[in-house]
Amino acid sequence: MPTISSKDGTRLYYEEAGTGTPVVFVHEFAGDYRTWEPQMRFFSRAHRCVTFSARGYPPSDIPTDASRYGQDIARGDVVAIMDGLKIDKAHVVGHSMGAYTSLHVGIRHRERCISVAAIGCGWGSVADPAERESMRKIAAATGAMFAEKGMAEGAKDYTDGATRQSQKYKDPRGYAQFVRMMSEHSAEGHALTMTMLQARRPTLWDMEAQLRGFAPPLLVIVGDEDESCLDGSLFLKRTAPTAGLLVVPRTGHTVTSEEPAAVNAALAEFFAAAEAGRWLAHKPPR
């Protein structure tokens, strides 16, 4: 089983396919390395594609020490994967929780990023400080739910949220697979990830100063039914100078598997423009 050890010794399971310019995929809270299969199959025809399970997600290690989870640690794990595979630069593509992490990689390790894609990014990031605190409490309660109910029941509840309904009714077969894969995760890993990473990470508004200096080409993708991420995605577009925004109609939070053709087409165009130095060709030279 292929693994790479992170800085603290946590073993991270990964898979790779294809050759060419590297692409590293970073999954969402409800996903794992398998979430990116529609993208792995498509992009491995012309790129070296890497997908991995975050710490706390089998078959990667599941640390029981809460201090071994957090946003900076997640960022470091992406860099550890790249270092372990001797990837100097890559397109870093993240979804939801993984999108936040990918943004942090772009901020702290811009030299390692050909580009960054932030898909379904923004949950927990709202302009109103009181509402932001409410979202943190929801995250903490969600972590407790997984610890109390276990993975099978917790996954069923979590995947039936408002932003998942469009996939549930549009693509019931794909939705059933999504729920089944999440039910195979670790309740302890989910509880620790939610309480130590999701509930404590900085919001996009907290990151405003850093985002104003964001350097790698940035593509923001969001479904128009993903209410919790629409404001955050628009904030990214307005704040990061290299950002472009794609809104996918009639689509919820699980956009990468709900509408893979639209996402793959947008990413393919984005990768080509970034590699050619033409992502900002619509703006006057600086």
PELINDA-V957286 format. One record per residue. N is the residue number from 1. RES is the residue in one letter. PHI is phi in whole degrees, 0 to 359 (NA if undefined). OMEGA is omega as a letter, one per 30 degrees, with the letter a starting at -180 (NA if undefined). Layout:
# PELINDA-V957286
n = {N	N}
res = {RES	RES}
phi = {PHI	PHI}
omega = {OMEGA	OMEGA}
This chain:
# PELINDA-V957286
n = {1	2	3	4	5	6	7	8	9	10	11	12	13	14	15	16	17	18	19	20	21	22	23	24	25	26	27	28	29	30	31	32	33	34	35	36	37	38	39	40	41	42	43	44	45	46	47	48	49	50	51	52	53	54	55	56	57	58	59	60	61	62	63	64	65	66	67	68	69	70	71	72	73	74	75	76	77	78	79	80	81	82	83	84	85	86	87	88	89	90	91	92	93	94	95	96	97	98	99	100	101	102	103	104	105	106	107	108	109	110	111	112	113	114	115	116	117	118	119	120	121	122	123	124	125	126	127	128	129	130	131	132	133	134	135	136	137	138	139	140	141	142	143	144	145	146	147	148	149	150	151	152	153	154	155	156	157	158	159	160	161	162	163	164	165	166	167	168	169	170	171	172	173	174	175	176	177	178	179	180	181	182	183	184	185	186	187	188	189	190	191	192	193	194	195	196	197	198	199	200	201	202	203	204	205	206	207	208	209	210	211	212	213	214	215	216	217	218	219	220	221	222	223	224	225	226	227	228	229	230	231	232	233	234	235	236	237	238	239	240	241	242	243	244	245	246	247	248	249	250	251	252	253	254	255	256	257	258	259	260	261	262	263	264	265	266	267	268	269	270	271	272	273	274	275	276	277	278	279	280	281	282	283	284	285	286}
res = {M	P	T	I	S	S	K	D	G	T	R	L	Y	Y	E	E	A	G	T	G	T	P	V	V	F	V	H	E	F	A	G	D	Y	R	T	W	E	P	Q	M	R	F	F	S	R	A	H	R	C	V	T	F	S	A	R	G	Y	P	P	S	D	I	P	T	D	A	S	R	Y	G	Q	D	I	A	R	G	D	V	V	A	I	M	D	G	L	K	I	D	K	A	H	V	V	G	H	S	M	G	A	Y	T	S	L	H	V	G	I	R	H	R	E	R	C	I	S	V	A	A	I	G	C	G	W	G	S	V	A	D	P	A	E	R	E	S	M	R	K	I	A	A	A	T	G	A	M	F	A	E	K	G	M	A	E	G	A	K	D	Y	T	D	G	A	T	R	Q	S	Q	K	Y	K	D	P	R	G	Y	A	Q	F	V	R	M	M	S	E	H	S	A	E	G	H	A	L	T	M	T	M	L	Q	A	R	R	P	T	L	W	D	M	E	A	Q	L	R	G	F	A	P	P	L	L	V	I	V	G	D	E	D	E	S	C	L	D	G	S	L	F	L	K	R	T	A	P	T	A	G	L	L	V	V	P	R	T	G	H	T	V	T	S	E	E	P	A	A	V	N	A	A	L	A	E	F	F	A	A	A	E	A	G	R	W	L	A	H	K	P	P	R}
phi = {NA	287	224	232	273	282	301	265	92	293	273	249	283	220	226	222	206	86	226	124	299	288	230	248	257	238	277	275	301	273	251	199	301	285	304	270	304	299	279	299	294	286	278	289	290	223	225	274	254	232	229	211	266	296	303	92	238	297	272	290	296	239	302	265	275	301	290	264	234	162	294	294	293	299	300	298	293	297	295	297	298	296	297	297	262	57	259	285	219	207	284	255	242	237	240	57	308	291	290	304	298	297	299	295	297	296	284	270	224	302	290	264	248	291	200	226	242	246	251	58	259	139	301	89	256	226	288	282	303	294	291	297	295	297	295	296	293	297	298	297	293	294	300	295	299	294	296	274	271	88	284	298	289	298	295	299	291	295	282	262	290	300	278	257	293	296	291	304	266	284	222	300	292	295	296	298	295	300	296	297	296	295	294	271	281	260	298	295	298	292	299	290	296	292	281	261	252	299	284	244	294	292	284	299	294	296	266	305	299	292	292	294	256	298	255	293	307	229	247	253	236	212	278	285	265	267	304	289	241	296	297	295	294	294	298	300	299	282	258	281	292	258	273	240	236	239	253	266	288	56	222	261	289	275	297	294	256	286	226	296	296	293	294	296	297	294	294	298	296	296	302	297	294	295	294	273	70	245	296	255	294	278	253	299	302	265}
omega = {a	l	l	a	l	a	a	l	l	a	a	l	l	l	l	a	l	l	l	l	a	l	l	a	a	a	a	a	a	a	l	a	a	a	a	a	l	l	l	a	a	a	l	l	a	a	l	a	a	l	a	l	l	l	a	a	l	g	l	l	l	l	l	l	a	a	l	l	l	a	l	l	l	l	l	l	l	l	l	l	l	l	a	l	l	l	a	a	a	l	a	a	a	l	l	l	l	l	l	a	l	l	l	l	l	l	a	a	a	a	l	a	l	l	l	l	l	a	l	a	l	l	a	l	l	a	a	a	l	l	l	l	l	l	l	l	l	l	l	l	l	l	l	l	l	l	a	a	a	a	a	a	l	l	l	l	a	a	l	l	a	a	l	a	a	l	a	a	l	a	a	l	l	l	l	l	l	l	a	a	l	a	l	a	l	l	l	l	l	a	a	l	a	a	a	l	a	a	a	a	l	l	l	l	l	a	a	a	l	a	l	l	a	a	a	l	a	l	l	l	l	l	a	l	a	a	a	a	a	a	l	l	l	l	l	a	a	a	a	a	a	a	l	a	l	l	a	a	l	a	a	a	a	a	a	l	l	l	a	a	l	l	a	l	l	l	a	l	l	l	a	a	l	a	a	a	a	a	a	a	a	a	l	l	l	NA}
